[in-house]
């Protein structure tokens, strides 16, 4: 049976892989952040991302490089990849919005929607369902929203101030930007040539009710790899999941 939503789902994506990863040192002394391996997997973060994108129907990926770009490019050239990859390197810092716009210019289908993901995100959920959510809301941009667990125990109280319960590491009350996006074709033209789109383009779209937020389904795996502790925790969590 033909899927009526298939034609509106992206088959192309941008991976923003130019970060220095200063908080991941010494792992990032000789490689960019997306090239750091998750312990026990034998594969760098970007390898997991490309596999996930391919599973979700993506055929073409533009990887935006920066810090130690040659290390990432060498790995991409030597690895057996499940998608067609193009790498681009900023000759001067453009900011997050400018870098995204620069990378988007190299997408093979400028008239079609596209995904984007930060290069330090390790996650698994249905991008197809997120794309359908984006289409249903007629959004120009859709952000995946995560609710990571806070690292402390929480305390619940009643209206009178009596403590009623202790909860160990509960999810945050608010969704946070998970670093995964669906963009309509016109989004690229709204990005700044230089600067941060999260302080310009996103607020503008929010005011116009053209920015959507897709809650990552409960139970789906998501983690931002920012520190050495995140690497250790990711390895433990993946082992528990049997991946």
Secondary structure, DSSP 4 states (H G I P E B T S, - for coil): ---TTGGGS-SEEEEEE----GGGTTTTSSS-GGGPBPTTT-SBHHHHHHHHHHHTT--EEEEEE-TTHHHHHHHHHHS--SSEEEEEE-SS--HHHHHHHHHHTT-S-TTS-EEEEETTEEEE--HHHHHHHHHHTT-SEEEEEE-PBPSSEEEEE-TTS-EEEEEESPBPSS-EEEEEEEE-TTHHHHS-SSS-GGGTHHHHHHHTT-EEEEEPPTT-EEEE--SHHHHHHHHHHHHHHT-
